[in-house]
C-alpha cells in the first residue's frame, strides 16, 4: 500500500516537473493520480474513523453485563428466539436483570428489564433517549419516518405529536365516536347471535379483528373506508406491515450492508411493494376528501370530521406534506387496529380459562346494565370497576407491544454508573417488567383483583412496573381511543352472552396460548367460542316444543328478537362458515410481527343468557 501511494506521489511530481510531459498530458495524469489517491484514502480514513468509534464505544460499554457466546459478525443474534420478549427475559435473569448489553449484528443494544432502570432511562434521562434508531423498513413504510411513532426526536416530531394529541386523539374527540362504537358493537352482537342460532363455534378472532379495524378506519377516513371493500384492504396491508416491522430485520442490524443500493432493493423488495399499495390507497382516500372540500366545510372538532379531514384542514398552517399525512395515517391504522384487537382477544382467553372470573365480571356488568337493554352505554361503563381491572390485568400479562418501540441515545450518558455512548439502541422489555415477581404477587397469574386496590397502576406511564403504552415523551398518544374501543366491546360480549369452549377443545386441555411476534404479540390460533340453547329464556330449552312459539307473539323471522335468529340479523349478514376446533384445545402459541398475537384463532360458543 505504501509503495502504491509512493508511486502515485512520484508520478504526480513528474507531472509537475520540467519537460518530461507536455501540459495536457500532465494535467490529465494529475487528475487521474488524485482520483486514484482519493479512492484509496477515503475508505482507509472511514475505516480508521469507524475503528476509533467502535473502540471508544466498546470501552464505554465494556462494564455492562453481557451474556457469553458472542459470535463474529452476528454477535448475540443466535441467542434470540422467535419470541424475543421471552428470550430476552431469560437472558436478563442470567446475565443482567437490570441492564444487559447485547451485540445484535453490528448494533450495540441495551436491554432494560427492571422498573428501576426503565425509570432511569425514560424519566431521568428521557431527553437523551427520546429518539428512535434508524430503520430501513420504517424509512420505507412511513415515508422517511415522518410519523409520530418512529420519527426521530426533534422539532418535526414535537410538531406532529402536538397535532395528533390536540386535534385527533383528545378525550373530546374520542367521545365523539361513541355512536360509531355502538353501531359497530351492534353489528358484532348481531353476527354472534346469528352464529349462535346455528350452533356452530364463533370465530371471535375474526370478529374482533374486523371490529377494531372498522373502528380505526371510520375514525381515520369516515364513510370512505366502506367503499370498494377498503376496510379489508386496510386489514391486509396492516398485517403485512406488522410482519415486516416485527422481529430482527437484517438490514437494521447490518446498516452498512443496507446502504448498498443493490442489497437494499433485495432485502426491502416486499416493503417497497406494500408501500406502493399504501400509496395507491391513501392517495385515493386523501384525494376523495380534498375533492369534496370537506376540510373547508368542517370544523376540526366537528363530530363528523375524521382524521383526514382534520389533517387536510391544518396542512398549510403546519407545512405538512402529503407524505407526512400518509405516514401518520399508516401508523394510526397499524397501532389502532392491533392494540384493541389483541387485548380483547386475550381478555376473552383469560376469562375462558378462569370461569369464576368470567362469572364475577358478568355479575358486575349485568348488575349495572338492566336486563333487556340492547347495548352497554358509555355512562354505564364508568361504573364497572372490575371490568377496568380485567382490562388492566390483560394489558399487564399481554401488552400488545411487549418490547415497546426501540429508543436510541443521542449523546453520551451516565446511567446508574454505566456510561452509555451515543447511538446505543435501547429496548425496554415491558413484558418482563410487568411480570417481575419482586413487585407483582403471583406475577404469572391472571388476577384482576390486584388492580382494584392498586390505584397507582394506571395507563399513564407514571408507574414504571406497568408500561403497556410506554411512558415519557414517547408514550402512545392513542391510549384513550384504544381503551374506549376495548371497554364497550368486552362489556357487551359478557353482558349479551354466556360462553363455552367447543367440546373437543374443552376435553383436550383448553386454550392453546402459543403466541406469534411482531411489534405486537398475538395468539397463534384463532379464538373460537360456542353458544348453546338459552335456558334463561327458553323453557325446556333442549326439547322440541313448537307450542312455545304459539303463545309468544314476539317470535318471528323478522330478526327483531335476538333469541331467535335462524336467518341472521342486521345490515351485515355474513355467509355461514364452519370451523374445526383444534384437537389439542385452544392454542395459546404466540407469533411475532409488529405486535405479539396468539398464533391461532379463538373459537368459542356463545350462549344467550
C-alpha positions as CSV (number, residue, x, y, z in Angstrom):
1,X,0.0,0.0,0.0
2,X,2.8,2.4,0.9
3,X,4.6,1.6,-2.3
4,X,1.5,2.3,-4.3
5,X,1.0,5.7,-2.6
6,X,4.7,6.5,-3.2
7,X,4.4,5.6,-6.8
8,X,1.4,7.9,-7.2
9,X,3.1,10.7,-5.5
10,X,6.2,10.2,-7.6
11,X,4.1,10.2,-10.7
12,X,2.4,13.4,-9.6
13,X,5.8,15.1,-9.0
14,X,6.9,14.1,-12.6
15,X,3.7,15.7,-14.0
16,X,4.8,19.0,-12.4
17,X,8.5,18.6,-13.5
18,X,10.3,20.2,-16.4
19,X,9.9,18.8,-19.9
20,X,9.1,15.3,-19.0
21,X,5.4,15.5,-20.1
22,X,3.5,18.1,-22.2
23,X,0.9,20.3,-20.4
24,X,-2.3,18.4,-21.4
25,X,-0.8,15.0,-20.5
26,X,0.5,16.4,-17.2
27,X,-3.0,17.8,-16.4
28,X,-4.7,14.5,-17.2
29,X,-2.2,12.5,-15.2
30,X,-2.6,14.8,-12.3
31,X,-6.4,14.4,-12.2
32,X,-6.1,10.6,-12.5
33,X,-3.5,10.5,-9.8
34,X,-5.6,12.5,-7.3
35,X,-8.7,10.5,-8.2
36,X,-6.9,7.2,-7.5
37,X,-5.4,8.6,-4.4
38,X,-8.8,9.7,-3.1
39,X,-10.3,6.3,-4.0
40,X,-7.7,4.6,-1.8
41,X,-7.5,7.1,1.0
42,X,-11.3,7.6,1.6
43,X,-12.0,4.0,2.6
44,X,-8.9,3.9,4.8
45,X,-10.0,7.1,6.6
46,X,-13.5,5.8,7.0
47,X,-12.2,2.5,8.3
48,X,-9.9,4.3,10.8
49,X,-12.8,6.5,12.0
50,X,-15.1,3.5,12.4
51,X,-12.4,1.6,14.3
52,X,-11.8,4.6,16.6
53,X,-15.5,5.0,17.2
54,X,-16.0,1.2,17.8
55,X,-13.0,1.1,20.1
56,X,-14.3,4.1,22.0
57,X,-17.9,2.8,22.2
58,X,-16.5,-0.7,23.2
59,X,-14.5,0.7,26.0
60,X,-17.5,2.7,27.3
61,X,-19.8,-0.4,27.1
62,X,-17.3,-2.9,28.5
63,X,-18.6,-2.6,32.1
64,X,-22.2,-3.5,31.2
65,X,-23.2,-7.1,31.9
66,X,-23.4,-9.1,28.7
67,X,-24.0,-12.8,28.0
68,X,-21.2,-15.0,26.8
69,X,-21.2,-16.7,23.4
70,X,-20.9,-13.6,21.2
71,X,-20.0,-14.8,17.7
72,X,-18.2,-13.0,14.9
73,X,-20.4,-10.9,12.6
74,X,-23.8,-11.8,14.2
75,X,-22.9,-11.1,17.8
76,X,-25.6,-12.4,20.1
77,X,-28.4,-12.8,17.5
78,X,-28.3,-16.6,17.7
79,X,-29.5,-16.3,21.4
80,X,-32.7,-14.6,20.4
81,X,-35.7,-16.8,19.8
82,X,-38.8,-16.3,17.6
83,X,-40.4,-14.7,20.7
84,X,-37.8,-12.1,21.7
85,X,-39.5,-10.7,24.7
86,X,-39.3,-14.2,26.4
87,X,-35.7,-15.0,25.4
88,X,-34.6,-11.5,26.4
89,X,-36.1,-12.0,29.8
90,X,-34.4,-15.4,30.2
91,X,-31.1,-13.9,29.2
92,X,-31.6,-11.0,31.6
93,X,-32.4,-13.2,34.5
94,X,-29.0,-14.9,34.0
95,X,-26.8,-12.1,32.9
96,X,-28.3,-8.7,33.7
97,X,-31.6,-8.3,35.5
98,X,-31.5,-4.5,35.3
99,X,-29.4,-3.7,32.2
100,X,-27.9,-6.1,29.7
101,X,-25.7,-5.4,26.7
102,X,-26.3,-7.4,23.5
103,X,-24.4,-7.1,20.3
104,X,-27.0,-7.7,17.6
105,X,-25.1,-7.8,14.4
106,X,-23.2,-4.5,14.2
107,X,-25.5,-2.7,16.6
108,X,-24.9,-2.5,20.4
109,X,-28.3,-2.9,22.1
110,X,-29.1,-2.2,25.7
111,X,-31.9,-4.3,27.1
112,X,-33.8,-2.8,30.1
113,X,-35.6,-5.4,32.2
114,X,-36.4,-3.7,35.5
115,X,-38.7,-0.8,36.5
116,X,-35.8,1.0,38.3
117,X,-33.7,1.1,35.1
118,X,-36.8,1.9,33.0
119,X,-37.3,4.9,35.1
120,X,-33.7,6.0,34.8
121,X,-33.8,5.7,31.0
122,X,-37.3,7.0,30.4
123,X,-37.7,9.7,33.1
124,X,-34.4,10.7,34.5
125,X,-32.7,10.7,31.1
126,X,-35.9,11.0,29.0
127,X,-34.5,13.7,26.6
128,X,-31.3,11.6,25.9
129,X,-33.3,8.5,25.0
130,X,-36.3,10.1,23.3
131,X,-35.2,9.5,19.8
132,X,-35.7,6.4,17.6
133,X,-33.0,4.4,15.9
134,X,-32.8,4.4,12.1
135,X,-34.6,1.6,10.4
136,X,-34.6,0.9,6.7
137,X,-38.0,-0.7,6.8
138,X,-39.5,2.1,8.9
139,X,-38.0,4.6,6.5
140,X,-39.8,2.9,3.6
141,X,-43.1,2.2,5.2
142,X,-43.5,5.5,7.0
143,X,-42.3,7.9,4.3
144,X,-38.9,8.8,5.7
145,X,-40.0,8.0,9.3
146,X,-42.2,11.1,9.5
147,X,-44.9,9.6,11.6
148,X,-45.5,10.3,15.3
149,X,-44.3,6.8,16.5
150,X,-41.0,6.4,14.6
151,X,-39.9,9.9,13.8
152,X,-36.5,10.9,15.4
153,X,-36.8,13.3,18.3
154,X,-36.7,16.9,17.2
155,X,-38.8,19.9,16.1
156,X,-40.7,17.9,13.5
157,X,-41.6,15.2,16.0
158,X,-42.7,17.8,18.6
159,X,-45.0,19.4,16.0
160,X,-46.6,16.2,14.7
161,X,-47.2,15.0,18.3
162,X,-48.9,18.3,19.1
163,X,-51.1,17.9,16.1
164,X,-52.1,14.3,17.0
165,X,-52.7,15.0,20.7
166,X,-54.6,18.3,20.3
167,X,-56.6,17.6,17.2
168,X,-57.1,13.9,16.7
169,X,-56.9,12.0,19.9
170,X,-58.3,14.3,22.6
171,X,-60.8,12.9,25.1
172,X,-63.5,15.0,23.5
173,X,-62.7,13.7,20.0
174,X,-62.6,10.1,21.3
175,X,-66.1,10.6,23.0
176,X,-67.4,11.9,19.7
177,X,-67.0,8.4,18.2
178,X,-69.4,6.9,20.8
179,X,-72.2,6.4,18.3
180,X,-69.8,4.7,15.9
181,X,-68.6,2.4,18.6
182,X,-72.1,1.5,19.5
183,X,-73.0,0.9,15.8
184,X,-70.0,-1.4,15.3
185,X,-70.8,-3.3,18.6
186,X,-74.4,-3.9,17.5
187,X,-73.2,-5.4,14.2
188,X,-70.9,-7.8,16.1
189,X,-73.6,-8.8,18.5
190,X,-76.0,-9.5,15.7
191,X,-73.4,-11.6,13.9
192,X,-72.7,-13.6,17.1
193,X,-76.4,-14.1,17.7
194,X,-76.8,-15.3,14.1
195,X,-74.0,-17.9,14.6
196,X,-75.5,-18.9,17.9
197,X,-78.7,-19.9,16.2
198,X,-76.8,-22.4,14.0
199,X,-74.9,-23.9,17.0
200,X,-71.5,-23.5,15.4
201,X,-68.4,-22.1,17.0
202,X,-67.9,-18.3,16.7
203,X,-64.6,-17.1,15.2
204,X,-64.0,-14.4,17.8
205,X,-60.6,-13.7,16.4
206,X,-62.0,-12.6,13.0
207,X,-65.0,-10.7,14.6
208,X,-62.8,-8.7,17.0
209,X,-60.2,-8.0,14.4
210,X,-62.8,-6.7,12.0
211,X,-64.4,-4.6,14.8
212,X,-61.1,-3.0,15.7
213,X,-60.2,-2.4,12.0
214,X,-63.6,-0.9,11.3
215,X,-63.4,1.5,14.3
216,X,-60.0,2.8,13.2
217,X,-60.9,3.0,9.6
218,X,-64.1,5.0,10.4
219,X,-62.2,7.4,12.7
220,X,-59.4,7.9,10.2
221,X,-61.3,8.1,6.9
222,X,-65.0,8.3,7.8
223,X,-67.5,6.7,5.4
224,X,-64.9,6.4,2.7
225,X,-63.4,3.2,4.1
226,X,-66.6,1.2,3.3
227,X,-66.3,2.0,-0.4
228,X,-64.9,-0.8,-2.6
229,X,-64.1,-3.1,0.3
230,X,-61.3,-0.7,1.5
231,X,-61.6,-1.9,5.1
232,X,-60.5,-5.4,4.1
233,X,-57.6,-3.9,2.1
234,X,-56.6,-1.9,5.1
235,X,-56.6,-5.1,7.2
236,X,-54.4,-6.9,4.7
237,X,-51.9,-4.1,4.5
238,X,-51.8,-3.7,8.3
239,X,-51.0,-7.4,8.6
240,X,-48.1,-7.1,6.1
241,X,-46.8,-4.0,7.8
242,X,-46.8,-5.9,11.1
243,X,-44.9,-8.8,9.8
244,X,-42.3,-6.5,8.2
245,X,-41.7,-4.4,11.2
246,X,-41.5,-7.3,13.6
247,X,-38.5,-9.3,14.7
248,X,-34.9,-8.6,13.9
249,X,-34.5,-7.4,10.3
250,X,-31.1,-8.0,8.8
251,X,-30.9,-4.5,7.3
252,X,-31.4,-2.8,10.6
253,X,-28.6,-4.7,12.4
254,X,-26.1,-4.5,9.5
255,X,-26.8,-0.9,8.5
256,X,-23.7,-0.6,6.3
257,X,-24.8,-3.5,4.2
258,X,-28.3,-2.0,3.8
259,X,-26.8,1.2,2.5
260,X,-25.7,-0.5,-0.7
261,X,-28.5,0.1,-3.3
262,X,-28.5,-3.4,-4.7
263,X,-28.7,-5.0,-1.2
264,X,-31.3,-2.5,-0.1
265,X,-33.5,-3.4,-3.1
266,X,-33.2,-7.1,-2.5
267,X,-33.8,-7.0,1.3
268,X,-36.6,-4.5,1.1
269,X,-38.4,-5.6,-2.0
270,X,-41.6,-6.6,-0.1
271,X,-41.5,-3.3,1.9
272,X,-41.4,-1.3,-1.4
273,X,-44.2,-3.3,-2.8
274,X,-46.5,-2.7,0.2
275,X,-45.6,1.0,0.3
276,X,-46.7,1.2,-3.4
277,X,-50.1,-0.3,-2.4
278,X,-50.4,2.1,0.6
279,X,-49.7,4.9,-1.8
280,X,-52.4,3.9,-4.2
281,X,-54.9,3.5,-1.3
282,X,-54.0,6.6,0.7
283,X,-53.7,8.9,-2.4
284,X,-57.2,8.0,-3.4
285,X,-58.5,8.5,0.2
286,X,-56.9,11.9,0.6
287,X,-58.0,13.0,-2.9
288,X,-61.6,11.9,-2.2
289,X,-61.6,14.1,0.9
290,X,-59.9,17.0,-0.8
291,X,-62.0,16.9,-3.9
292,X,-65.2,17.3,-1.9
293,X,-63.6,20.2,0.0
294,X,-64.8,18.6,3.3
295,X,-61.9,20.1,5.2
296,X,-63.1,23.6,4.4
297,X,-66.6,22.9,5.5
298,X,-66.0,21.0,8.7
299,X,-64.5,22.4,11.9
300,X,-61.6,20.4,13.4
301,X,-63.8,19.5,16.4
302,X,-66.9,18.7,14.3
303,X,-68.2,15.3,15.3
304,X,-68.5,14.3,11.6
305,X,-64.9,15.2,10.8
306,X,-62.4,12.3,10.5
307,X,-58.6,12.3,10.9
308,X,-58.0,13.0,7.2
309,X,-60.4,16.0,7.3
310,X,-58.5,17.4,10.3
311,X,-55.1,16.9,8.8
312,X,-56.1,18.5,5.5
313,X,-57.6,21.5,7.3
314,X,-54.4,22.2,9.1
315,X,-52.0,21.1,6.4
316,X,-50.9,24.6,5.2
317,X,-50.8,26.0,8.7
318,X,-48.2,23.4,9.8
319,X,-46.5,22.9,6.5
320,X,-47.4,19.2,6.2
321,X,-46.6,17.4,3.0
322,X,-48.8,14.8,1.6
323,X,-46.2,12.1,2.6
324,X,-46.3,13.5,6.2
325,X,-50.1,12.9,6.3
326,X,-49.8,9.5,4.8
327,X,-47.1,8.4,7.2
328,X,-49.3,9.3,10.2
329,X,-52.4,7.6,8.7
330,X,-50.4,4.4,8.3
331,X,-49.2,4.4,11.9
332,X,-52.8,5.1,13.1
333,X,-54.2,2.2,11.1
334,X,-51.4,-0.1,12.4
335,X,-51.3,0.8,16.1
336,X,-55.1,1.4,16.4
337,X,-56.2,-1.9,14.9
338,X,-53.7,-4.3,16.5
339,X,-53.8,-2.9,20.1
340,X,-57.6,-3.1,20.6
341,X,-58.0,-6.5,18.8
342,X,-55.1,-8.2,20.7
343,X,-56.2,-7.1,24.1
344,X,-59.9,-8.0,23.5
345,X,-58.9,-11.5,22.3
346,X,-56.5,-12.0,25.3
347,X,-59.1,-10.8,27.8
348,X,-61.6,-13.4,26.5
349,X,-58.9,-16.1,26.5
350,X,-58.0,-15.4,30.1
351,X,-61.6,-15.2,31.2
352,X,-62.4,-18.5,29.5
353,X,-59.6,-20.2,31.4
354,X,-60.9,-18.9,34.7
355,X,-64.7,-19.3,34.7
356,X,-65.1,-17.8,38.2
357,X,-63.6,-14.6,37.0
358,X,-65.9,-14.6,34.0
359,X,-68.8,-15.0,36.3
360,X,-67.6,-12.2,38.5
361,X,-67.3,-9.8,35.5
362,X,-70.7,-10.8,34.2
363,X,-72.3,-10.2,37.5
364,X,-70.9,-6.7,37.6
365,X,-71.9,-5.8,34.0
366,X,-75.4,-7.3,34.3
367,X,-75.8,-5.6,37.7
368,X,-75.2,-2.2,36.1
369,X,-77.0,-2.8,32.7
370,X,-80.7,-3.6,33.1
371,X,-81.9,-6.9,31.6
372,X,-83.2,-6.5,28.1
373,X,-81.1,-3.4,27.2
374,X,-79.8,-3.7,23.7
375,X,-76.2,-2.4,24.3
376,X,-74.0,-1.1,27.1
377,X,-73.7,2.7,27.3
378,X,-70.6,4.9,27.9
379,X,-72.1,6.1,31.2
380,X,-72.6,2.6,32.4
381,X,-69.0,1.7,31.6
382,X,-67.9,4.3,34.1
383,X,-69.5,2.2,36.9
384,X,-67.7,-1.0,36.1
385,X,-64.6,-1.1,38.2
386,X,-64.0,-4.9,37.8
387,X,-64.2,-4.5,34.0
388,X,-61.5,-1.9,34.1
389,X,-59.4,-4.2,36.4
390,X,-59.8,-7.1,33.9
391,X,-58.5,-4.9,31.1
392,X,-55.6,-3.6,33.1
393,X,-54.6,-7.2,34.1
394,X,-54.9,-8.2,30.4
395,X,-52.5,-5.4,29.5
396,X,-50.1,-6.4,32.3
397,X,-49.8,-10.0,31.2
398,X,-50.2,-9.4,27.5
399,X,-49.0,-5.9,26.4
400,X,-49.6,-5.7,22.7
401,X,-46.1,-4.3,22.1
402,X,-44.1,-6.2,24.7
403,X,-40.8,-4.5,23.8
404,X,-42.4,-1.1,23.1
405,X,-40.7,0.8,20.2
406,X,-36.9,0.9,20.4
407,X,-35.2,4.1,21.7
408,X,-31.7,5.4,20.9
409,X,-29.3,7.6,22.8
410,X,-28.5,10.9,21.1
411,X,-25.5,11.8,23.3
412,X,-23.2,10.0,25.8
413,X,-25.0,9.5,29.1
414,X,-24.2,8.1,32.5
415,X,-27.0,5.8,33.8
416,X,-26.6,4.4,37.3
417,X,-22.8,4.3,37.0
418,X,-22.8,2.9,33.4
419,X,-21.6,5.1,30.6
420,X,-23.8,4.7,27.6
421,X,-22.4,6.1,24.3
422,X,-24.5,8.0,21.8
423,X,-26.1,5.8,19.1
424,X,-26.8,2.9,21.5
425,X,-30.1,1.2,20.8
426,X,-32.3,0.7,23.8
427,X,-35.1,-2.0,24.2
428,X,-37.5,-1.7,27.1
429,X,-38.9,-5.2,27.9
430,X,-42.2,-4.0,29.3
431,X,-43.5,-7.6,29.2
432,X,-40.7,-8.8,31.6
433,X,-41.1,-5.7,33.9
434,X,-44.9,-6.4,34.2
435,X,-44.1,-10.0,35.3
436,X,-41.5,-9.1,37.9
437,X,-42.2,-11.3,40.9
438,X,-40.4,-8.8,43.3
439,X,-43.3,-6.4,42.6
440,X,-46.3,-8.4,41.4
441,X,-47.7,-11.1,43.7
442,X,-48.2,-14.3,41.7
443,X,-46.8,-12.4,38.8
444,X,-47.7,-15.1,36.2
445,X,-51.3,-15.5,37.3
446,X,-54.3,-13.6,35.8
447,X,-55.7,-11.8,38.9
448,X,-57.7,-8.6,38.1
449,X,-58.3,-8.1,41.8
450,X,-54.8,-6.7,42.2
451,X,-55.9,-3.6,40.3
452,X,-58.9,-3.0,42.5
453,X,-56.7,-1.9,45.4
454,X,-53.7,-0.6,43.4
455,X,-54.7,3.0,42.5
456,X,-51.2,3.7,41.3
457,X,-51.4,1.3,38.4
458,X,-52.8,3.4,35.6
459,X,-52.2,3.6,31.9
460,X,-50.4,7.0,32.0
461,X,-46.9,5.7,32.5
462,X,-46.3,7.0,36.0
463,X,-45.9,3.5,37.4
464,X,-42.8,2.0,35.9
465,X,-43.9,-1.5,36.8
466,X,-46.8,-1.2,34.4
467,X,-45.9,0.3,31.0
468,X,-48.3,-1.2,28.4
469,X,-48.3,2.0,26.4
470,X,-44.8,3.2,27.3
471,X,-44.1,6.4,29.2
472,X,-42.4,9.8,28.9
473,X,-42.2,11.9,25.8
474,X,-42.8,8.9,23.5
475,X,-45.9,7.5,25.4
476,X,-48.5,6.2,23.0
477,X,-50.9,9.1,22.2
478,X,-53.8,6.7,21.4
479,X,-54.5,5.3,24.9
480,X,-57.9,6.9,25.3
481,X,-59.0,5.7,21.8
482,X,-57.8,2.1,22.5
483,X,-59.4,1.8,26.0
484,X,-62.7,3.2,24.8
485,X,-62.8,0.6,21.9
486,X,-61.9,-2.2,24.3
487,X,-64.2,-1.4,27.2
488,X,-67.5,-1.3,25.3
489,X,-66.9,-4.4,23.3
490,X,-65.7,-6.6,26.2
491,X,-68.6,-5.4,28.4
492,X,-71.1,-6.2,25.6
493,X,-69.6,-9.7,25.0
494,X,-70.1,-10.7,28.6
495,X,-73.4,-8.9,29.0
496,X,-75.2,-10.4,26.0
497,X,-73.8,-13.9,26.0
498,X,-72.5,-16.8,28.1
499,X,-69.6,-18.5,26.6
500,X,-68.1,-22.0,26.4
501,X,-65.3,-23.8,24.6
502,X,-66.0,-26.2,21.7
503,X,-66.4,-29.7,23.2
504,X,-63.2,-31.2,21.8
505,X,-61.2,-28.2,22.9
506,X,-62.5,-28.4,26.4
507,X,-61.7,-32.1,26.5
508,X,-58.2,-31.6,25.3
509,X,-56.6,-29.1,27.5
510,X,-58.4,-25.9,26.8
511,X,-56.9,-22.9,25.1
512,X,-53.6,-23.1,23.3
513,X,-51.6,-20.0,24.4
514,X,-49.0,-20.2,21.7
515,X,-48.0,-16.7,20.5
516,X,-46.6,-15.1,17.4
517,X,-44.4,-12.0,17.5
518,X,-44.0,-8.7,15.6
519,X,-44.0,-5.3,17.3
520,X,-47.2,-6.7,18.8
521,X,-47.8,-10.2,20.2
522,X,-50.9,-12.1,19.4
523,X,-52.2,-15.7,19.8
524,X,-51.2,-18.1,17.0
525,X,-54.6,-19.8,16.8
526,X,-58.0,-18.3,16.4
527,X,-60.3,-18.0,19.3
528,X,-63.5,-20.0,18.7
529,X,-66.2,-19.9,21.3
530,X,-69.6,-21.6,21.2
531,X,-73.1,-20.9,22.5
532,X,-75.9,-23.3,23.5
533,X,-79.7,-23.0,23.9
534,X,-80.5,-20.4,26.5
535,X,-82.5,-21.9,29.4
536,X,-82.9,-18.5,31.0
537,X,-85.2,-17.5,28.1
538,X,-86.4,-20.8,26.6
539,X,-88.4,-23.2,28.8
540,X,-87.1,-26.7,28.4
541,X,-84.6,-25.3,26.0
542,X,-83.2,-28.6,24.9
543,X,-86.7,-30.1,23.9
544,X,-88.6,-29.7,20.7
545,X,-91.7,-27.8,21.7
546,X,-93.4,-25.9,18.9
547,X,-96.0,-24.7,21.4
548,X,-93.6,-22.2,22.8
549,X,-93.8,-20.1,19.6
550,X,-97.6,-20.1,19.5
551,X,-98.0,-18.1,22.7
552,X,-95.0,-15.9,22.1
553,X,-96.1,-13.3,19.5
554,X,-92.6,-11.6,19.6
555,X,-91.0,-14.6,17.9
556,X,-90.8,-14.4,14.2
557,X,-88.4,-14.4,11.3
558,X,-88.0,-10.6,11.1
559,X,-84.7,-10.6,13.1
560,X,-86.2,-8.3,15.8
561,X,-85.9,-11.0,18.6
562,X,-82.3,-11.7,19.2
563,X,-83.2,-15.0,20.9
564,X,-84.3,-16.5,17.6
565,X,-82.1,-15.6,14.6
566,X,-82.2,-18.6,12.2
567,X,-81.6,-16.2,9.3
568,X,-79.3,-13.7,11.0
569,X,-80.0,-10.0,11.7
570,X,-78.7,-6.5,10.9
571,X,-77.4,-4.9,7.8
572,X,-74.3,-7.1,7.6
573,X,-75.5,-10.7,7.1
574,X,-72.5,-12.9,6.6
575,X,-72.4,-16.3,4.9
576,X,-72.1,-19.3,7.2
577,X,-68.6,-20.6,8.0
578,X,-67.8,-23.7,9.9
579,X,-64.7,-24.1,11.9
580,X,-62.9,-27.2,13.0
581,X,-61.7,-26.7,16.5
582,X,-58.1,-27.8,17.3
583,X,-57.7,-31.3,18.7
584,X,-55.4,-30.1,21.4
585,X,-57.7,-27.4,22.8
586,X,-57.2,-23.6,22.4
587,X,-53.7,-22.8,21.2
588,X,-52.0,-20.1,23.2
589,X,-48.9,-20.1,20.9
590,X,-47.9,-16.5,20.0
591,X,-46.5,-15.2,16.8
592,X,-44.3,-12.2,16.5
593,X,-45.0,-9.3,14.0
594,X,-45.1,-5.7,14.9
595,X,-47.2,-6.8,17.8
596,X,-47.4,-10.2,19.6
597,X,-50.5,-12.1,18.8
598,X,-51.9,-15.5,19.5
599,X,-50.9,-17.8,16.7
600,X,-54.3,-19.4,16.1
601,X,-57.9,-18.2,16.0
602,X,-60.1,-18.0,19.1
603,X,-63.2,-20.2,18.6
604,X,-66.0,-20.1,21.3
605,X,-69.6,-21.0,21.6
606,X,-71.9,-18.1,22.8
607,X,-75.0,-18.7,24.9
608,X,-77.7,-16.1,25.2
609,X,-78.5,-15.8,29.0
